[in-house]
Amino acid sequence: MSVPFSKALARLPHGPEFRFLDRLLSLEPGKSGAGEYAVRGDEPFLRGHFPGRPMMPGVLLVEAAAQLAGVVAQSDPVIPPMPGLKLTAIRGAKILESLEAGAVIRLEARVIGRMGNLIQAQTTASVNGKIVMQAELTLSGENAPAS
């Protein structure tokens, strides 16, 4: 892992309030990576999802995986980071489990293709070795400014 986690996260457009990566476990720049997010239980979105039985929303599992895919893609040593990188397509998503406070989610992302401003990534989320989400994601961004 040659890119520090804080620098890798800084390449994403999200503010700290909307980051779903606590730690970067591994990074093969531009190719693959793994990270973690711990569902603490005090996240504001849990108050309404669902009162009395808070669960991590499945769409936020997908968002967490997209953020990791973005970290992987933006760390490519050959291709400059793209401003405004965002999730633009979700294919074959399966949310297989509900997650409650205390769950530590292991996220994995592998870039499987790039074409211009599009990045294709295969992602999974697991808890204690059990896959709880899988999806193929497309990210897109703007052209990097010419230097």
N, CA, C and O atoms as a GROMACS GRO file, in nm:
protein
  588
    1MET      N    1   0.086  -0.116   0.000
    1MET     CA    2   0.000   0.000   0.000
    1MET      C    3   0.090   0.122   0.000
    1MET      O    4   0.155   0.151   0.101
    2SER      N    5   0.096   0.195  -0.110
    2SER     CA    6   0.186   0.308  -0.120
    2SER      C    7   0.116   0.442  -0.102
    2SER      O    8   0.184   0.544  -0.084
    3VAL      N    9  -0.016   0.446  -0.105
    3VAL     CA   10  -0.089   0.571  -0.089
    3VAL      C   11  -0.146   0.574   0.053
    3VAL      O   12  -0.223   0.485   0.090
    4PRO      N   13  -0.110   0.677   0.133
    4PRO     CA   14  -0.168   0.683   0.268
    4PRO      C   15  -0.319   0.696   0.262
    4PRO      O   16  -0.374   0.759   0.172
    5PHE      N   17  -0.387   0.634   0.360
    5PHE     CA   18  -0.532   0.632   0.363
    5PHE      C   19  -0.591   0.772   0.359
    5PHE      O   20  -0.685   0.798   0.284
    6SER      N   21  -0.537   0.864   0.438
    6SER     CA   22  -0.592   1.000   0.441
    6SER      C   23  -0.580   1.066   0.304
    6SER      O   24  -0.670   1.139   0.263
    7LYS      N   25  -0.471   1.042   0.233
    7LYS     CA   26  -0.454   1.099   0.099
    7LYS      C   27  -0.551   1.033   0.000
    7LYS      O   28  -0.609   1.100  -0.085
    8ALA      N   29  -0.567   0.901   0.013
    8ALA     CA   30  -0.660   0.829  -0.074
    8ALA      C   31  -0.802   0.881  -0.054
    8ALA      O   32  -0.874   0.902  -0.151
    9LEU      N   33  -0.845   0.901   0.072
    9LEU     CA   34  -0.979   0.951   0.099
    9LEU      C   35  -0.996   1.094   0.049
    9LEU      O   36  -1.104   1.133   0.006
   10ALA      N   37  -0.890   1.173   0.055
   10ALA     CA   38  -0.896   1.312   0.010
   10ALA      C   39  -0.927   1.322  -0.139
   10ALA      O   40  -0.972   1.427  -0.186
   11ARG      N   41  -0.903   1.216  -0.213
   11ARG     CA   42  -0.931   1.216  -0.357
   11ARG      C   43  -1.078   1.189  -0.388
   11ARG      O   44  -1.119   1.194  -0.504
   12LEU      N   45  -1.157   1.160  -0.286
   12LEU     CA   46  -1.301   1.139  -0.304
   12LEU      C   47  -1.374   1.270  -0.275
   12LEU      O   48  -1.327   1.351  -0.195
   13PRO      N   49  -1.488   1.292  -0.341
   13PRO     CA   50  -1.558   1.419  -0.323
   13PRO      C   51  -1.642   1.426  -0.194
   13PRO      O   52  -1.697   1.532  -0.165
   14HIS      N   53  -1.653   1.319  -0.118
   14HIS     CA   54  -1.740   1.314   0.000
   14HIS      C   55  -1.679   1.389   0.118
   14HIS      O   56  -1.557   1.389   0.137
   15GLY      N   57  -1.766   1.451   0.195
   15GLY     CA   58  -1.723   1.510   0.321
   15GLY      C   59  -1.714   1.402   0.427
   15GLY      O   60  -1.769   1.293   0.409
   16PRO      N   61  -1.646   1.430   0.538
   16PRO     CA   62  -1.630   1.329   0.644
   16PRO      C   63  -1.761   1.273   0.697
   16PRO      O   64  -1.767   1.159   0.741
   17GLU      N   65  -1.869   1.354   0.692
   17GLU     CA   66  -1.999   1.309   0.744
   17GLU      C   67  -2.061   1.200   0.658
   17GLU      O   68  -2.154   1.132   0.702
   18PHE      N   69  -2.011   1.184   0.537
   18PHE     CA   70  -2.070   1.085   0.447
   18PHE      C   71  -1.965   0.988   0.396
   18PHE      O   72  -1.968   0.946   0.281
   19ARG      N   73  -1.872   0.953   0.484
   19ARG     CA   74  -1.771   0.852   0.448
   19ARG      C   75  -1.804   0.724   0.522
   19ARG      O   76  -1.833   0.724   0.642
   20PHE      N   77  -1.798   0.616   0.448
   20PHE     CA   78  -1.828   0.485   0.505
   20PHE      C   79  -1.707   0.393   0.498
   20PHE      O   80  -1.720   0.273   0.473
   21LEU      N   81  -1.591   0.451   0.519
   21LEU     CA   82  -1.466   0.376   0.530
   21LEU      C   83  -1.394   0.427   0.653
   21LEU      O   84  -1.362   0.546   0.662
   22ASP      N   85  -1.368   0.338   0.748
   22ASP     CA   86  -1.292   0.376   0.868
   22ASP      C   87  -1.144   0.346   0.852
   22ASP      O   88  -1.058   0.419   0.901
   23ARG      N   89  -1.116   0.236   0.782
   23ARG     CA   90  -0.978   0.192   0.767
   23ARG      C   91  -0.957   0.132   0.629
   23ARG      O   92  -1.046   0.069   0.572
   24LEU      N   93  -0.838   0.153   0.577
   24LEU     CA   94  -0.797   0.088   0.453
   24LEU      C   95  -0.708  -0.029   0.495
   24LEU      O   96  -0.604  -0.008   0.557
   25LEU      N   97  -0.748  -0.151   0.461
   25LEU     CA   98  -0.675  -0.270   0.502
   25LEU      C   99  -0.567  -0.308   0.402
   25LEU      O  100  -0.459  -0.354   0.440
   26SER      N  101  -0.596  -0.288   0.274
   26SER     CA  102  -0.498  -0.318   0.170
   26SER      C  103  -0.531  -0.235   0.048
   26SER      O  104  -0.645  -0.194   0.027
   27LEU      N  105  -0.428  -0.210  -0.031
   27LEU     CA  106  -0.448  -0.133  -0.153
   27LEU      C  107  -0.343  -0.173  -0.255
   27LEU      O  108  -0.223  -0.160  -0.230
   28GLU      N  109  -0.389  -0.222  -0.368
   28GLU     CA  110  -0.304  -0.242  -0.484
   28GLU      C  111  -0.346  -0.130  -0.579
   28GLU      O  112  -0.445  -0.144  -0.651
   29PRO      N  113  -0.271  -0.019  -0.580
   29PRO     CA  114  -0.314   0.102  -0.649
   29PRO      C  115  -0.367   0.078  -0.790
   29PRO      O  116  -0.301   0.017  -0.875
   30GLY      N  117  -0.489   0.128  -0.812
   30GLY     CA  118  -0.553   0.118  -0.943
   30GLY      C  119  -0.615  -0.018  -0.972
   30GLY      O  120  -0.683  -0.034  -1.073
   31LYS      N  121  -0.593  -0.115  -0.884
   31LYS     CA  122  -0.641  -0.251  -0.911
   31LYS      C  123  -0.741  -0.304  -0.810
   31LYS      O  124  -0.852  -0.343  -0.848
   32SER      N  125  -0.706  -0.304  -0.681
   32SER     CA  126  -0.796  -0.362  -0.582
   32SER      C  127  -0.764  -0.308  -0.444
   32SER      O  128  -0.658  -0.251  -0.420
   33GLY      N  129  -0.859  -0.328  -0.354
   33GLY     CA  130  -0.837  -0.284  -0.217
   33GLY      C  131  -0.940  -0.344  -0.125
   33GLY      O  132  -1.041  -0.400  -0.168
   34ALA      N  133  -0.912  -0.331   0.004
   34ALA     CA  134  -1.004  -0.377   0.108
   34ALA      C  135  -1.006  -0.271   0.217
   34ALA      O  136  -0.905  -0.207   0.246
   35GLY      N  137  -1.122  -0.255   0.277
   35GLY     CA  138  -1.136  -0.158   0.386
   35GLY      C  139  -1.242  -0.204   0.483
   35GLY      O  140  -1.307  -0.307   0.463
   36GLU      N  141  -1.259  -0.126   0.590
   36GLU     CA  142  -1.357  -0.159   0.693
   36GLU      C  143  -1.440  -0.038   0.729
   36GLU      O  144  -1.395   0.076   0.722
   37TYR      N  145  -1.564  -0.068   0.768
   37TYR     CA  146  -1.651   0.031   0.828
   37TYR      C  147  -1.721  -0.037   0.944
   37TYR      O  148  -1.782  -0.143   0.928
   38ALA      N  149  -1.713   0.025   1.062
   38ALA     CA  150  -1.781  -0.028   1.180
   38ALA      C  151  -1.911   0.049   1.201
   38ALA      O  152  -1.911   0.171   1.210
   39VAL      N  153  -2.021  -0.023   1.208
   39VAL     CA  154  -2.150   0.038   1.235
   39VAL      C  155  -2.154   0.064   1.386
   39VAL      O  156  -2.171  -0.028   1.466
   40ARG      N  157  -2.138   0.192   1.422
   40ARG     CA  158  -2.124   0.229   1.563
   40ARG      C  159  -2.257   0.223   1.637
   40ARG      O  160  -2.264   0.182   1.753
   41GLY      N  161  -2.362   0.265   1.569
   41GLY     CA  162  -2.493   0.269   1.635
   41GLY      C  163  -2.538   0.410   1.664
   41GLY      O  164  -2.656   0.433   1.691
   42ASP      N  165  -2.446   0.507   1.658
   42ASP     CA  166  -2.483   0.646   1.684
   42ASP      C  167  -2.496   0.729   1.555
   42ASP      O  168  -2.516   0.850   1.561
   43GLU      N  169  -2.484   0.664   1.440
   43GLU     CA  170  -2.498   0.735   1.314
   43GLU      C  171  -2.640   0.794   1.304
   43GLU      O  172  -2.737   0.726   1.337
   44PRO      N  173  -2.650   0.920   1.259
   44PRO     CA  174  -2.783   0.984   1.252
   44PRO      C  175  -2.885   0.906   1.168
   44PRO      O  176  -3.003   0.905   1.202
   45PHE      N  177  -2.841   0.842   1.060
   45PHE     CA  178  -2.936   0.771   0.974
   45PHE      C  179  -2.998   0.650   1.043
   45PHE      O  180  -3.105   0.604   1.002
   46LEU      N  181  -2.934   0.598   1.147
   46LEU     CA  182  -2.988   0.480   1.215
   46LEU      C  183  -3.111   0.514   1.300
   46LEU      O  184  -3.194   0.426   1.326
   47ARG      N  185  -3.125   0.638   1.343
   47ARG     CA  186  -3.242   0.676   1.425
   47ARG      C  187  -3.372   0.650   1.351
   47ARG      O  188  -3.472   0.612   1.413
   48GLY      N  189  -3.372   0.668   1.221
   48GLY     CA  190  -3.495   0.647   1.146
   48GLY      C  191  -3.500   0.518   1.067
   48GLY      O  192  -3.598   0.492   0.998
   49HIS      N  193  -3.395   0.436   1.076
   49HIS     CA  194  -3.387   0.313   0.995
   49HIS      C  195  -3.347   0.196   1.085
   49HIS      O  196  -3.229   0.160   1.081
   50PHE      N  197  -3.423   0.140   1.156
   50PHE     CA  198  -3.563   0.162   1.186
   50PHE      C  199  -3.573   0.188   1.337
   50PHE      O  200  -3.499   0.127   1.413
   51PRO      N  201  -3.664   0.278   1.383
   51PRO     CA  202  -3.674   0.307   1.526
   51PRO      C  203  -3.695   0.178   1.606
   51PRO      O  204  -3.781   0.096   1.575
   52GLY      N  205  -3.614   0.162   1.709
   52GLY     CA  206  -3.623   0.043   1.794
   52GLY      C  207  -3.540  -0.074   1.745
   52GLY      O  208  -3.508  -0.163   1.824
   53ARG      N  209  -3.505  -0.076   1.619
   53ARG     CA  210  -3.420  -0.184   1.564
   53ARG      C  211  -3.336  -0.126   1.451
   53ARG      O  212  -3.360  -0.153   1.333
   54PRO      N  213  -3.236  -0.045   1.488
   54PRO     CA  214  -3.156   0.023   1.384
   54PRO      C  215  -3.077  -0.075   1.298
   54PRO      O  216  -3.013  -0.168   1.349
   55MET      N  217  -3.082  -0.052   1.167
   55MET     CA  218  -3.010  -0.135   1.070
   55MET      C  219  -2.937  -0.046   0.970
   55MET      O  220  -2.987   0.060   0.932
   56MET      N  221  -2.820  -0.090   0.929
   56MET     CA  222  -2.744  -0.020   0.825
   56MET      C  223  -2.823  -0.033   0.694
   56MET      O  224  -2.849  -0.144   0.649
   57PRO      N  225  -2.860   0.080   0.633
   57PRO     CA  226  -2.934   0.072   0.506
   57PRO      C  227  -2.851   0.004   0.397
   57PRO      O  228  -2.732   0.031   0.382
   58GLY      N  229  -2.916  -0.084   0.323
   58GLY     CA  230  -2.847  -0.156   0.215
   58GLY      C  231  -2.786  -0.063   0.113
   58GLY      O  232  -2.678  -0.090   0.060
   59VAL      N  233  -2.855   0.048   0.084
   59VAL     CA  234  -2.799   0.142  -0.014
   59VAL      C  235  -2.670   0.204   0.036
   59VAL      O  236  -2.584   0.242  -0.044
   60LEU      N  237  -2.654   0.214   0.168
   60LEU     CA  238  -2.528   0.268   0.222
   60LEU      C  239  -2.417   0.163   0.219
   60LEU      O  240  -2.299   0.198   0.216
   61LEU      N  241  -2.454   0.036   0.220
   61LEU     CA  242  -2.353  -0.068   0.196
   61LEU      C  243  -2.297  -0.053   0.055
   61LEU      O  244  -2.176  -0.063   0.033
   62VAL      N  245  -2.386  -0.030  -0.040
   62VAL     CA  246  -2.343  -0.008  -0.179
   62VAL      C  247  -2.258   0.118  -0.186
   62VAL      O  248  -2.155   0.119  -0.255
   63GLU      N  249  -2.298   0.224  -0.119
   63GLU     CA  250  -2.221   0.348  -0.117
   63GLU      C  251  -2.082   0.325  -0.058
   63GLU      O  252  -1.983   0.377  -0.110
   64ALA      N  253  -2.073   0.249   0.050
   64ALA     CA  254  -1.943   0.220   0.111
   64ALA      C  255  -1.853   0.148   0.012
   64ALA      O  256  -1.734   0.179   0.001
   65ALA      N  257  -1.910   0.051  -0.060
   65ALA     CA  258  -1.832  -0.022  -0.161
   65ALA      C  259  -1.789   0.072  -0.274
   65ALA      O  260  -1.678   0.060  -0.325
   66ALA      N  261  -1.877   0.164  -0.313
   66ALA     CA  262  -1.844   0.260  -0.419
   66ALA      C  263  -1.730   0.352  -0.373
   66ALA      O  264  -1.643   0.387  -0.452
   67GLN      N  265  -1.732   0.392  -0.247
   67GLN     CA  266  -1.625   0.477  -0.196
   67GLN      C  267  -1.492   0.403  -0.199
   67GLN      O  268  -1.389   0.460  -0.237
   68LEU      N  269  -1.492   0.276  -0.160
   68LEU     CA  270  -1.369   0.199  -0.167
   68LEU      C  271  -1.324   0.184  -0.312
   68LEU      O  272  -1.205   0.197  -0.342
   69ALA      N  273  -1.417   0.155  -0.403
   69ALA     CA  274  -1.382   0.145  -0.546
   69ALA      C  275  -1.320   0.275  -0.594
   69ALA      O  276  -1.226   0.274  -0.673
   70GLY      N  277  -1.373   0.388  -0.546
   70GLY     CA  278  -1.317   0.517  -0.582
   70GLY      C  279  -1.176   0.535  -0.530
   70GLY      O  280  -1.090   0.588  -0.601
   71VAL      N  281  -1.151   0.492  -0.408
   71VAL     CA  282  -1.016   0.499  -0.351
   71VAL      C  283  -0.920   0.418  -0.438
   71VAL      O  284  -0.811   0.464  -0.471
   72VAL      N  285  -0.962   0.298  -0.474
   72VAL     CA  286  -0.878   0.212  -0.558
   72VAL      C  287  -0.850   0.279  -0.692
   72VAL      O  288  -0.734   0.289  -0.734
   73ALA      N  289  -0.955   0.324  -0.758
   73ALA     CA  290  -0.939   0.384  -0.891
   73ALA      C  291  -0.855   0.512  -0.887
   73ALA      O  292  -0.771   0.534  -0.974
   74GLN      N  293  -0.879   0.594  -0.788
   74GLN     CA  294  -0.810   0.723  -0.780
   74GLN      C  295  -0.664   0.708  -0.740
   74GLN      O  296  -0.588   0.805  -0.747
   75SER      N  297  -0.623   0.591  -0.697
   75SER     CA  298  -0.484   0.568  -0.655
   75SER      C  299  -0.398   0.511  -0.768
   75SER      O  300  -0.280   0.482  -0.746
   76ASP      N  301  -0.455   0.496  -0.887
   76ASP     CA  302  -0.381   0.439  -0.999
   76ASP      C  303  -0.257   0.523  -1.027
   76ASP      O  304  -0.268   0.644  -1.047
   77PRO      N  305  -0.139   0.462  -1.028
   77PRO     CA  306  -0.016   0.539  -1.049
   77PRO      C  307   0.001   0.590  -1.192
   77PRO      O  308   0.083   0.678  -1.217
   78VAL      N  309  -0.074   0.535  -1.287
   78VAL     CA  310  -0.059   0.571  -1.428
   78VAL      C  311  -0.166   0.670  -1.474
   78VAL      O  312  -0.142   0.752  -1.563
   79ILE      N  313  -0.285   0.663  -1.413
   79ILE     CA  314  -0.398   0.746  -1.456
   79ILE      C  315  -0.424   0.850  -1.347
   79ILE      O  316  -0.447   0.814  -1.231
   80PRO      N  317  -0.422   0.979  -1.381
   80PRO     CA  318  -0.445   1.082  -1.280
   80PRO      C  319  -0.585   1.071  -1.219
   80PRO      O  320  -0.679   1.028  -1.286
   81PRO      N  321  -0.600   1.110  -1.092
   81PRO     CA  322  -0.732   1.111  -1.029
   81PRO      C  323  -0.828   1.200  -1.107
   81PRO      O  324  -0.788   1.303  -1.161
   82MET      N  325  -0.955   1.159  -1.110
   82MET     CA  326  -1.058   1.236  -1.180
   82MET      C  327  -1.138   1.318  -1.078
   82MET      O  328  -1.185   1.263  -0.979
   83PRO      N  329  -1.152   1.448  -1.102
   83PRO     CA  330  -1.237   1.529  -1.014
   83PRO      C  331  -1.383   1.484  -1.025
   83PRO      O  332  -1.426   1.434  -1.129
   84GLY      N  333  -1.457   1.502  -0.917
   84GLY     CA  334  -1.600   1.475  -0.920
   84GLY      C  335  -1.638   1.331  -0.939
   84GLY      O  336  -1.747   1.303  -0.990
   85LEU      N  337  -1.553   1.238  -0.899
   85LEU     CA  338  -1.584   1.096  -0.917
   85LEU      C  339  -1.711   1.061  -0.839
   85LEU      O  340  -1.725   1.096  -0.722
   86LYS      N  341  -1.804   0.990  -0.906
   86LYS     CA  342  -1.929   0.953  -0.840
   86LYS      C  343  -1.982   0.821  -0.894
   86LYS      O  344  -1.945   0.776  -1.002
   87LEU      N  345  -2.068   0.762  -0.816
   87LEU     CA  346  -2.136   0.638  -0.854
   87LEU      C  347  -2.242   0.671  -0.959
   87LEU      O  348  -2.327   0.758  -0.937
   88THR      N  349  -2.236   0.601  -1.073
   88THR     CA  350  -2.332   0.630  -1.180
   88THR      C  351  -2.414   0.509  -1.224
   88THR      O  352  -2.514   0.526  -1.294
   89ALA      N  353  -2.374   0.388  -1.186
   89ALA     CA  354  -2.455   0.271  -1.222
   89ALA      C  355  -2.428   0.158  -1.124
   89ALA      O  356  -2.318   0.143  -1.071
   90ILE      N  357  -2.533   0.081  -1.101
   90ILE     CA  358  -2.527  -0.035  -1.011
   90ILE      C  359  -2.588  -0.152  -1.088
   90ILE      O  360  -2.700  -0.142  -1.138
   91ARG      N  361  -2.514  -0.262  -1.096
   91ARG     CA  362  -2.565  -0.380  -1.165
   91ARG      C  363  -2.551  -0.503  -1.076
   91ARG      O  364  -2.453  -0.517  -1.002
   92GLY      N  365  -2.648  -0.587  -1.083
   92GLY     CA  366  -2.641  -0.716  -1.014
   92GLY      C  367  -2.626  -0.703  -0.864
   92GLY      O  368  -2.568  -0.791  -0.801
   93ALA      N  369  -2.678  -0.596  -0.806
   93ALA     CA  370  -2.663  -0.577  -0.661
   93ALA      C  371  -2.751  -0.676  -0.585
   93ALA      O  372  -2.868  -0.696  -0.617
   94LYS      N  373  -2.692  -0.735  -0.484
   94LYS     CA  374  -2.766  -0.824  -0.395
   94LYS      C  375  -2.730  -0.786  -0.252
   94LYS      O  376  -2.612  -0.785  -0.215
   95ILE      N  377  -2.831  -0.756  -0.174
   95ILE     CA  378  -2.812  -0.728  -0.032
   95ILE      C  379  -2.867  -0.850   0.040
   95ILE      O  380  -2.988  -0.875   0.040
   96LEU      N  381  -2.778  -0.925   0.101
   96LEU     CA  382  -2.811  -1.058   0.149
   96LEU      C  383  -2.838  -1.066   0.299
   96LEU      O  384  -2.882  -1.169   0.350
   97GLU      N  385  -2.811  -0.957   0.369
   97GLU     CA  386  -2.820  -0.962   0.516
   97GLU      C  387  -2.846  -0.823   0.569
   97GLU      O  388  -2.800  -0.724   0.511
   98SER      N  389  -2.920  -0.812   0.680
   98SER     CA  390  -2.937  -0.685   0.750
   98SER      C  391  -2.827  -0.674   0.854
   98SER      O  392  -2.792  -0.773   0.919
   99LEU      N  393  -2.773  -0.553   0.871
   99LEU     CA  394  -2.664  -0.532   0.965
   99LEU      C  395  -2.706  -0.436   1.074
   99LEU      O  396  -2.763  -0.330   1.047
  100GLU      N  397  -2.677  -0.473   1.197
  100GLU     CA  398  -2.712  -0.390   1.312
  100GLU      C  399  -2.586  -0.327   1.370
  100GLU      O  400  -2.474  -0.357   1.329
  101ALA      N  401  -2.608  -0.238   1.467
  101ALA     CA  402  -2.496  -0.173   1.535
  101ALA      C  403  -2.399  -0.279   1.588
  101ALA      O  404  -2.440  -0.384   1.637
  102GLY      N  405  -2.271  -0.248   1.578
  102GLY     CA  406  -2.167  -0.341   1.622
  102GLY      C  407  -2.106  -0.422   1.509
  102GLY      O  408  -1.999  -0.480   1.525
  103ALA      N  409  -2.172  -0.425   1.395
  103ALA     CA  410  -2.117  -0.500   1.281
  103ALA      C  411  -1.994  -0.429   1.227
  103ALA      O  412  -1.993  -0.307   1.211
  104VAL      N  413  -1.890  -0.506   1.199
  104VAL     CA  414  -1.771  -0.454   1.133
  104VAL      C  415  -1.774  -0.510   0.992
  104VAL      O  416  -1.762  -0.631   0.970
  105ILE      N  417  -1.789  -0.420   0.896
  105ILE     CA  418  -1.808  -0.458   0.757
  105ILE      C  419  -1.673  -0.455   0.685
  105ILE      O  420  -1.603  -0.353   0.688
  106ARG      N  421  -1.637  -0.564   0.623
  106ARG     CA  422  -1.518  -0.569   0.539
  106ARG      C  423  -1.564  -0.546   0.395
  106ARG      O  424  -1.648  -0.620   0.343
  107LEU      N  425  -1.507  -0.445   0.334
  107LEU     CA  426  -1.541  -0.410   0.197
  107LEU      C  427  -1.425  -0.448   0.107
  107LEU      O  428  -1.309  -0.432   0.144
  108GLU      N  429  -1.457  -0.498  -0.011
  108GLU     CA  430  -1.354  -0.530  -0.110
  108GLU      C  431  -1.398  -0.475  -0.245
  108GLU      O  432  -1.516  -0.482  -0.280
  109ALA      N  433  -1.303  -0.420  -0.318
  109ALA     CA  434  -1.332  -0.366  -0.451
  109ALA      C  435  -1.218  -0.400  -0.545
  109ALA      O  436  -1.100  -0.393  -0.508
  110ARG      N  437  -1.254  -0.438  -0.666
  110ARG     CA  438  -1.156  -0.469  -0.770
  110ARG      C  439  -1.199  -0.399  -0.898
  110ARG      O  440  -1.310  -0.418  -0.946
  111VAL      N  441  -1.110  -0.317  -0.952
  111VAL     CA  442  -1.138  -0.250  -1.079
  111VAL      C  443  -1.127  -0.355  -1.189
  111VAL      O  444  -1.023  -0.419  -1.205
  112ILE      N  445  -1.236  -0.371  -1.266
  112ILE     CA  446  -1.236  -0.472  -1.371
  112ILE      C  447  -1.233  -0.412  -1.510
  112ILE      O  448  -1.221  -0.483  -1.609
  113GLY      N  449  -1.245  -0.279  -1.517
  113GLY     CA  450  -1.237  -0.215  -1.647
  113GLY      C  451  -1.238  -0.064  -1.635
  113GLY      O  452  -1.295  -0.007  -1.542
  114ARG      N  453  -1.174  -0.001  -1.733
  114ARG     CA  454  -1.173   0.146  -1.743
  114ARG      C  455  -1.189   0.181  -1.889
  114ARG      O  456  -1.131   0.117  -1.976
  115MET      N  457  -1.269   0.285  -1.914
  115MET     CA  458  -1.282   0.336  -2.050
  115MET      C  459  -1.312   0.485  -2.038
  115MET      O  460  -1.419   0.525  -1.993
  116GLY      N  461  -1.216   0.565  -2.077
  116GLY     CA  462  -1.232   0.709  -2.063
  116GLY      C  463  -1.256   0.747  -1.919
  116GLY      O  464  -1.174   0.719  -1.831
  117ASN      N  465  -1.370   0.811  -1.894
  117ASN     CA  466  -1.404   0.856  -1.759
  117ASN      C  467  -1.487   0.755  -1.680
  117ASN      O  468  -1.538   0.788  -1.573
  118LEU      N  469  -1.500   0.634  -1.731
  118LEU     CA  470  -1.580   0.531  -1.664
  118LEU      C  471  -1.491   0.426  -1.600
  118LEU      O  472  -1.391   0.383  -1.658
  119ILE      N  473  -1.529   0.387  -1.481
  119ILE     CA  474  -1.455   0.284  -1.407
  119ILE      C  475  -1.557   0.177  -1.367
  119ILE      O  476  -1.660   0.208  -1.307
  120GLN      N  477  -1.528   0.054  -1.400
  120GLN     CA  478  -1.612  -0.061  -1.365
  120GLN      C  479  -1.544  -0.132  -1.248
  120GLN      O  480  -1.424  -0.158  -1.252
  121ALA      N  481  -1.620  -0.165  -1.143
  121ALA     CA  482  -1.563  -0.232  -1.027
  121ALA      C  483  -1.655  -0.342  -0.977
  121ALA      O  484  -1.777  -0.327  -0.975
  122GLN      N  485  -1.595  -0.451  -0.936
  122GLN     CA  486  -1.666  -0.561  -0.871
  122GLN      C  487  -1.645  -0.542  -0.721
  122GLN      O  488  -1.532  -0.526  -0.676
  123THR      N  489  -1.754  -0.542  -0.643
  123THR     CA  490  -1.744  -0.513  -0.500
  123THR      C  491  -1.820  -0.616  -0.417
  123THR      O  492  -1.916  -0.678  -0.462
  124THR      N  493  -1.773  -0.630  -0.293
  124THR     CA  494  -1.844  -0.712  -0.194
  124THR      C  495  -1.831  -0.647  -0.058
  124THR      O  496  -1.739  -0.569  -0.031
  125ALA      N  497  -1.925  -0.681   0.028
  125ALA     CA  498  -1.920  -0.646   0.169
  125ALA      C  499  -1.944  -0.776   0.246
  125ALA      O  500  -2.030  -0.855   0.208
  126SER      N  501  -1.868  -0.796   0.351
  126SER     CA  502  -1.886  -0.916   0.432
  126SER      C  503  -1.872  -0.882   0.580
  126SER      O  504  -1.808  -0.784   0.618
  127VAL      N  505  -1.932  -0.967   0.662
  127VAL     CA  506  -1.921  -0.956   0.807
  127VAL      C  507  -1.885  -1.094   0.858
  127VAL      O  508  -1.955  -1.192   0.832
  128ASN      N  509  -1.776  -1.101   0.932
  128ASN     CA  510  -1.727  -1.230   0.985
  128ASN      C  511  -1.714  -1.336   0.876
  128ASN      O  512  -1.746  -1.452   0.898
  129GLY      N  513  -1.668  -1.294   0.758
  129GLY     CA  514  -1.643  -1.386   0.649
  129GLY      C  515  -1.766  -1.421   0.566
  129GLY      O  516  -1.755  -1.494   0.467
  130LYS      N  517  -1.882  -1.372   0.604
  130LYS     CA  518  -2.006  -1.402   0.531
  130LYS      C  519  -2.041  -1.283   0.442
  130LYS      O  520  -2.054  -1.170   0.491
  131ILE      N  521  -2.058  -1.307   0.312
  131ILE     CA  522  -2.091  -1.199   0.219
  131ILE      C  523  -2.233  -1.150   0.247
  131ILE      O  524  -2.328  -1.227   0.254
  132VAL      N  525  -2.244  -1.016   0.264
  132VAL     CA  526  -2.373  -0.954   0.293
  132VAL      C  527  -2.421  -0.864   0.179
  132VAL      O  528  -2.537  -0.825   0.175
  133MET      N  529  -2.330  -0.831   0.086
  133MET     CA  530  -2.366  -0.748  -0.029
  133MET      C  531  -2.266  -0.775  -0.139
  133MET      O  532  -2.147  -0.794  -0.113
  134GLN      N  533  -2.315  -0.777  -0.262
  134GLN     CA  534  -2.226  -0.784  -0.378
  134GLN      C  535  -2.289  -0.702  -0.489
  134GLN      O  536  -2.411  -0.700  -0.505
  135ALA      N  537  -2.203  -0.634  -0.566
  135ALA     CA  538  -2.254  -0.550  -0.675
  135ALA      C  539  -2.142  -0.516  -0.771
  135ALA      O  540  -2.025  -0.508  -0.733
  136GLU      N  541  -2.179  -0.496  -0.896
  136GLU     CA  542  -2.088  -0.440  -0.995
  136GLU      C  543  -2.127  -0.294  -1.009
  136GLU      O  544  -2.242  -0.261  -1.034
  137LEU      N  545  -2.028  -0.207  -0.991
  137LEU     CA  546  -2.054  -0.064  -0.988
  137LEU      C  547  -1.980   0.006  -1.101
  137LEU      O  548  -1.872  -0.036  -1.142
  138THR      N  549  -2.040   0.114  -1.150
  138THR     CA  550  -1.973   0.201  -1.244
  138THR      C  551  -1.958   0.338  -1.178
  138THR      O  552  -2.055   0.393  -1.126
  139LEU      N  553  -1.838   0.390  -1.182
  139LEU     CA  554  -1.808   0.523  -1.133
  139LEU      C  555  -1.772   0.609  -1.253
  139LEU      O  556  -1.718   0.558  -1.352
  140SER      N  557  -1.800   0.737  -1.245
  140SER     CA  558  -1.759   0.827  -1.353
  140SER      C  559  -1.709   0.957  -1.292
  140SER      O  560  -1.748   0.995  -1.182
  141GLY      N  561  -1.623   1.022  -1.366
  141GLY     CA  562  -1.569   1.149  -1.321
  141GLY      C  563  -1.542   1.240  -1.439
  141GLY      O  564  -1.569   1.206  -1.554
  142GLU      N  565  -1.488   1.354  -1.406
  142GLU     CA  566  -1.451   1.452  -1.510
  142GLU      C  567  -1.308   1.425  -1.551
  142GLU      O  568  -1.232   1.363  -1.477
  143ASN      N  569  -1.270   1.473  -1.669
  143ASN     CA  570  -1.131   1.463  -1.711
  143ASN      C  571  -1.042   1.538  -1.614
  143ASN      O  572  -1.077   1.646  -1.566
  144ALA      N  573  -0.927   1.481  -1.584
  144ALA     CA  574  -0.829   1.551  -1.499
  144ALA      C  575  -0.781   1.674  -1.574
  144ALA      O  576  -0.764   1.669  -1.696
  145PRO      N  577  -0.758   1.786  -1.503
  145PRO     CA  578  -0.709   1.905  -1.572
  145PRO      C  579  -0.575   1.877  -1.639
  145PRO      O  580  -0.492   1.805  -1.585
  146ALA      N  581  -0.555   1.936  -1.757
  146ALA     CA  582  -0.428   1.921  -1.828
  146ALA      C  583  -0.319   1.992  -1.749
  146ALA      O  584  -0.340   2.099  -1.693
  147SER      N  585  -0.202   1.929  -1.746
  147SER     CA  586  -0.093   1.992  -1.669
  147SER      C  587   0.003   2.066  -1.758
  147SER      O  588   0.100   2.125  -1.709
   0.00000   0.00000   0.00000
